[in-house]
Amino acid sequence: MQLRRRIFFVLVVVFCLLVLKPFWFPMATGVTLAYLCEGPVERLIERWRLTRPGWRWVISIGMVAVVQGLFIVPLLLLTWSATKELLLFWEGMSGNESAVETGYKILGWMDQKITPLLHGFGFNLSFADMQGRLREFMQPMLKNVAGYLGSALSATPELLLFLFITWMAWVYFLVYGKSQRQALLPRLIPWGEQRGMLASTLGDVLRAVVLASIVLALVQSLLVVLTLAAFGIPKFFLWGALAFFLSFIPVFGTAPVMISAAIWSFYHDRVFAGIFILCMAVVIGLTDNVLRPLLMKNSSSGATDMPFFWLFMSIVGGIAVFGVAGAVLGPWAFSLFIAVQSIPLIDMSGSE
């Protein structure tokens, strides 16, 4: 009878998840943010001895407002300012020319300035030969970009709905998340040891990812600011601040900022600066792949205490399979493997 009830409960949970399928991503985002903010909220409630249930709602909404004010609003303002500057730059450079003609112009400058240097090092490469390939590449890409922009404009209500659901899930699970975990997990995972293993490894990985991402963002934005300032790129502080937020996105990272700065340098006939900035873009991109596993390994002595090789492979493989969420899911999977591997086989069989 108990097994029948458990199976029925799991079927009901699966049915609810299917109903919520269009909102999995914003729900998961809100749940993750709530889990990370849960500790500070609990400490504030204990310190101020706020026992009434209504105070938890007040503290939770206040915490969400503070985090949004410190991160989300600055991100939107910086993105808007940087996008405006980038559009003004491209408008001043291209004038009334099309994007393909502008690309031809950039390749012409690079062919005049960089091709002789490459020939001097023995590389038989000419940027002028790339014009035909550029035409074949740019035309379908421009159609795709136009389609993406049209979809983005038409999807504005969806974006607002995404943000609203994320905010609701963030507040709701910040208030009721702990109690609902205590009620739900024993029904889904009846084994206490394995249930505790899942919770401890996930919490450890999340904390390590957040701490490593913040430190890595500071390092990468500092490198961007120093590089752009050294070559006199205008408004380098603005681009450095934007790079800080972009660095939280694995793979994508600070590349748009550095590539834009390199194009600006090539446009103003500063070939060495453009080449150096592109080289630094590669170096900063590599720091994401190298420093992130190291920082995660050093920021926690628990679930992420695995060899650097497996931590690196879990992050890269997780991102390749699951996208941005793989930065958490990949290390979590290997952390669970290590945790399960450490349990003696006789105890595991006995628990069954």
Contacts in CASP RR format, 6 or more apart in sequence:
PFRMAT RR
TARGET T0000
AUTHOR 0000-0000-0000
METHOD contacts of the structure
MODEL  1
MQLRRRIFFVLVVVFCLLVLKPFWFPMATGVTLAYLCEGPVERLIERWRL
TRPGWRWVISIGMVAVVQGLFIVPLLLLTWSATKELLLFWEGMSGNESAV
ETGYKILGWMDQKITPLLHGFGFNLSFADMQGRLREFMQPMLKNVAGYLG
SALSATPELLLFLFITWMAWVYFLVYGKSQRQALLPRLIPWGEQRGMLAS
TLGDVLRAVVLASIVLALVQSLLVVLTLAAFGIPKFFLWGALAFFLSFIP
VFGTAPVMISAAIWSFYHDRVFAGIFILCMAVVIGLTDNVLRPLLMKNSS
SGATDMPFFWLFMSIVGGIAVFGVAGAVLGPWAFSLFIAVQSIPLIDMSG
SE
6 187 0 8 1.000
6 190 0 8 1.000
9 187 0 8 1.000
9 188 0 8 1.000
10 188 0 8 1.000
13 184 0 8 1.000
13 188 0 8 1.000
17 24 0 8 1.000
20 27 0 8 1.000
23 165 0 8 1.000
25 162 0 8 1.000
26 162 0 8 1.000
26 163 0 8 1.000
26 165 0 8 1.000
26 166 0 8 1.000
26 169 0 8 1.000
27 165 0 8 1.000
27 166 0 8 1.000
27 169 0 8 1.000
28 325 0 8 1.000
29 166 0 8 1.000
29 169 0 8 1.000
29 170 0 8 1.000
30 166 0 8 1.000
30 167 0 8 1.000
30 169 0 8 1.000
30 170 0 8 1.000
30 173 0 8 1.000
31 169 0 8 1.000
31 173 0 8 1.000
31 177 0 8 1.000
32 206 0 8 1.000
32 328 0 8 1.000
33 64 0 8 1.000
33 67 0 8 1.000
33 166 0 8 1.000
33 170 0 8 1.000
34 169 0 8 1.000
34 170 0 8 1.000
34 171 0 8 1.000
34 172 0 8 1.000
34 173 0 8 1.000
34 174 0 8 1.000
34 177 0 8 1.000
35 173 0 8 1.000
35 177 0 8 1.000
35 203 0 8 1.000
35 206 0 8 1.000
36 206 0 8 1.000
36 207 0 8 1.000
36 210 0 8 1.000
37 60 0 8 1.000
37 63 0 8 1.000
37 64 0 8 1.000
37 67 0 8 1.000
37 170 0 8 1.000
37 174 0 8 1.000
38 174 0 8 1.000
38 177 0 8 1.000
38 178 0 8 1.000
40 63 0 8 1.000
41 56 0 8 1.000
41 59 0 8 1.000
41 60 0 8 1.000
41 63 0 8 1.000
41 174 0 8 1.000
44 50 0 8 1.000
44 59 0 8 1.000
44 63 0 8 1.000
45 55 0 8 1.000
45 56 0 8 1.000
45 59 0 8 1.000
48 55 0 8 1.000
50 56 0 8 1.000
50 59 0 8 1.000
56 175 0 8 1.000
57 171 0 8 1.000
57 175 0 8 1.000
60 171 0 8 1.000
60 174 0 8 1.000
60 175 0 8 1.000
61 171 0 8 1.000
63 174 0 8 1.000
64 167 0 8 1.000
64 170 0 8 1.000
64 171 0 8 1.000
64 174 0 8 1.000
71 245 0 8 1.000
74 241 0 8 1.000
74 245 0 8 1.000
75 245 0 8 1.000
78 238 0 8 1.000
78 241 0 8 1.000
78 242 0 8 1.000
78 245 0 8 1.000
79 242 0 8 1.000
79 245 0 8 1.000
81 238 0 8 1.000
82 238 0 8 1.000
82 239 0 8 1.000
82 242 0 8 1.000
82 257 0 8 1.000
85 235 0 8 1.000
85 238 0 8 1.000
86 260 0 8 1.000
89 260 0 8 1.000
89 264 0 8 1.000
90 102 0 8 1.000
93 102 0 8 1.000
93 267 0 8 1.000
94 101 0 8 1.000
94 102 0 8 1.000
94 105 0 8 1.000
97 105 0 8 1.000
99 138 0 8 1.000
99 142 0 8 1.000
100 134 0 8 1.000
100 135 0 8 1.000
100 138 0 8 1.000
100 139 0 8 1.000
100 142 0 8 1.000
103 134 0 8 1.000
103 138 0 8 1.000
104 131 0 8 1.000
104 134 0 8 1.000
106 263 0 8 1.000
106 266 0 8 1.000
106 267 0 8 1.000
107 127 0 8 1.000
107 128 0 8 1.000
107 130 0 8 1.000
107 131 0 8 1.000
107 134 0 8 1.000
108 127 0 8 1.000
108 128 0 8 1.000
109 266 0 8 1.000
109 267 0 8 1.000
109 269 0 8 1.000
110 127 0 8 1.000
110 266 0 8 1.000
111 126 0 8 1.000
111 127 0 8 1.000
111 128 0 8 1.000
113 266 0 8 1.000
113 269 0 8 1.000
113 271 0 8 1.000
114 127 0 8 1.000
114 271 0 8 1.000
114 275 0 8 1.000
115 125 0 8 1.000
115 126 0 8 1.000
115 127 0 8 1.000
115 128 0 8 1.000
117 271 0 8 1.000
118 125 0 8 1.000
173 180 0 8 1.000
181 199 0 8 1.000
185 195 0 8 1.000
185 198 0 8 1.000
185 199 0 8 1.000
186 192 0 8 1.000
186 195 0 8 1.000
189 195 0 8 1.000
189 198 0 8 1.000
191 351 0 8 1.000
193 343 0 8 1.000
193 351 0 8 1.000
194 351 0 8 1.000
197 336 0 8 1.000
197 339 0 8 1.000
197 340 0 8 1.000
198 336 0 8 1.000
200 303 0 8 1.000
200 339 0 8 1.000
201 303 0 8 1.000
201 332 0 8 1.000
201 335 0 8 1.000
201 336 0 8 1.000
201 339 0 8 1.000
202 303 0 8 1.000
202 332 0 8 1.000
203 303 0 8 1.000
204 300 0 8 1.000
204 302 0 8 1.000
204 303 0 8 1.000
204 304 0 8 1.000
204 335 0 8 1.000
205 300 0 8 1.000
205 303 0 8 1.000
205 304 0 8 1.000
205 328 0 8 1.000
205 331 0 8 1.000
205 332 0 8 1.000
205 335 0 8 1.000
206 328 0 8 1.000
207 299 0 8 1.000
207 300 0 8 1.000
208 295 0 8 1.000
208 296 0 8 1.000
208 299 0 8 1.000
208 300 0 8 1.000
208 303 0 8 1.000
208 304 0 8 1.000
208 331 0 8 1.000
209 296 0 8 1.000
209 327 0 8 1.000
209 328 0 8 1.000
209 331 0 8 1.000
211 295 0 8 1.000
211 296 0 8 1.000
211 299 0 8 1.000
212 291 0 8 1.000
212 292 0 8 1.000
212 295 0 8 1.000
212 296 0 8 1.000
212 299 0 8 1.000
213 247 0 8 1.000
213 248 0 8 1.000
213 292 0 8 1.000
215 291 0 8 1.000
215 295 0 8 1.000
216 247 0 8 1.000
216 287 0 8 1.000
216 288 0 8 1.000
216 291 0 8 1.000
216 292 0 8 1.000
216 295 0 8 1.000
217 244 0 8 1.000
217 245 0 8 1.000
217 247 0 8 1.000
217 248 0 8 1.000
218 244 0 8 1.000
219 287 0 8 1.000
219 291 0 8 1.000
220 243 0 8 1.000
220 244 0 8 1.000
220 247 0 8 1.000
220 253 0 8 1.000
220 254 0 8 1.000
220 284 0 8 1.000
220 285 0 8 1.000
220 287 0 8 1.000
220 288 0 8 1.000
221 240 0 8 1.000
221 241 0 8 1.000
221 243 0 8 1.000
221 244 0 8 1.000
221 247 0 8 1.000
221 254 0 8 1.000
223 280 0 8 1.000
223 283 0 8 1.000
223 284 0 8 1.000
223 287 0 8 1.000
224 236 0 8 1.000
224 239 0 8 1.000
224 240 0 8 1.000
224 243 0 8 1.000
224 254 0 8 1.000
224 257 0 8 1.000
224 258 0 8 1.000
224 284 0 8 1.000
225 236 0 8 1.000
225 237 0 8 1.000
225 239 0 8 1.000
225 240 0 8 1.000
225 243 0 8 1.000
227 258 0 8 1.000
227 261 0 8 1.000
227 276 0 8 1.000
227 277 0 8 1.000
227 280 0 8 1.000
228 236 0 8 1.000
228 239 0 8 1.000
228 240 0 8 1.000
228 261 0 8 1.000
228 277 0 8 1.000
229 236 0 8 1.000
231 261 0 8 1.000
231 265 0 8 1.000
231 270 0 8 1.000
231 273 0 8 1.000
231 274 0 8 1.000
231 276 0 8 1.000
231 277 0 8 1.000
233 239 0 8 1.000
233 261 0 8 1.000
233 264 0 8 1.000
233 265 0 8 1.000
233 277 0 8 1.000
239 257 0 8 1.000
239 260 0 8 1.000
239 261 0 8 1.000
240 257 0 8 1.000
242 257 0 8 1.000
243 253 0 8 1.000
243 254 0 8 1.000
243 257 0 8 1.000
243 258 0 8 1.000
246 252 0 8 1.000
246 253 0 8 1.000
246 254 0 8 1.000
246 256 0 8 1.000
246 257 0 8 1.000
247 253 0 8 1.000
247 254 0 8 1.000
247 288 0 8 1.000
249 324 0 8 1.000
250 288 0 8 1.000
250 292 0 8 1.000
250 315 0 8 1.000
250 319 0 8 1.000
250 323 0 8 1.000
250 324 0 8 1.000
250 327 0 8 1.000
251 288 0 8 1.000
251 319 0 8 1.000
253 285 0 8 1.000
253 288 0 8 1.000
254 281 0 8 1.000
254 284 0 8 1.000
254 285 0 8 1.000
255 281 0 8 1.000
255 285 0 8 1.000
258 277 0 8 1.000
258 278 0 8 1.000
258 280 0 8 1.000
258 281 0 8 1.000
258 284 0 8 1.000
259 278 0 8 1.000
259 281 0 8 1.000
261 274 0 8 1.000
261 277 0 8 1.000
262 274 0 8 1.000
262 275 0 8 1.000
262 277 0 8 1.000
262 278 0 8 1.000
262 281 0 8 1.000
265 271 0 8 1.000
265 273 0 8 1.000
265 274 0 8 1.000
265 277 0 8 1.000
266 274 0 8 1.000
289 312 0 8 1.000
289 315 0 8 1.000
289 316 0 8 1.000
290 312 0 8 1.000
292 315 0 8 1.000
292 327 0 8 1.000
293 308 0 8 1.000
293 311 0 8 1.000
293 312 0 8 1.000
293 315 0 8 1.000
294 308 0 8 1.000
296 304 0 8 1.000
296 311 0 8 1.000
296 315 0 8 1.000
296 331 0 8 1.000
297 304 0 8 1.000
297 305 0 8 1.000
297 306 0 8 1.000
297 308 0 8 1.000
297 311 0 8 1.000
303 331 0 8 1.000
303 332 0 8 1.000
303 335 0 8 1.000
303 338 0 8 1.000
303 339 0 8 1.000
304 311 0 8 1.000
304 331 0 8 1.000
304 335 0 8 1.000
305 338 0 8 1.000
306 314 0 8 1.000
306 331 0 8 1.000
306 334 0 8 1.000
306 335 0 8 1.000
306 338 0 8 1.000
310 334 0 8 1.000
311 331 0 8 1.000
311 334 0 8 1.000
314 330 0 8 1.000
314 331 0 8 1.000
314 333 0 8 1.000
314 334 0 8 1.000
315 326 0 8 1.000
315 327 0 8 1.000
315 330 0 8 1.000
315 331 0 8 1.000
317 326 0 8 1.000
317 330 0 8 1.000
318 326 0 8 1.000
318 327 0 8 1.000
318 329 0 8 1.000
318 330 0 8 1.000
319 326 0 8 1.000
319 327 0 8 1.000
322 329 0 8 1.000
322 330 0 8 1.000
340 348 0 8 1.000
END
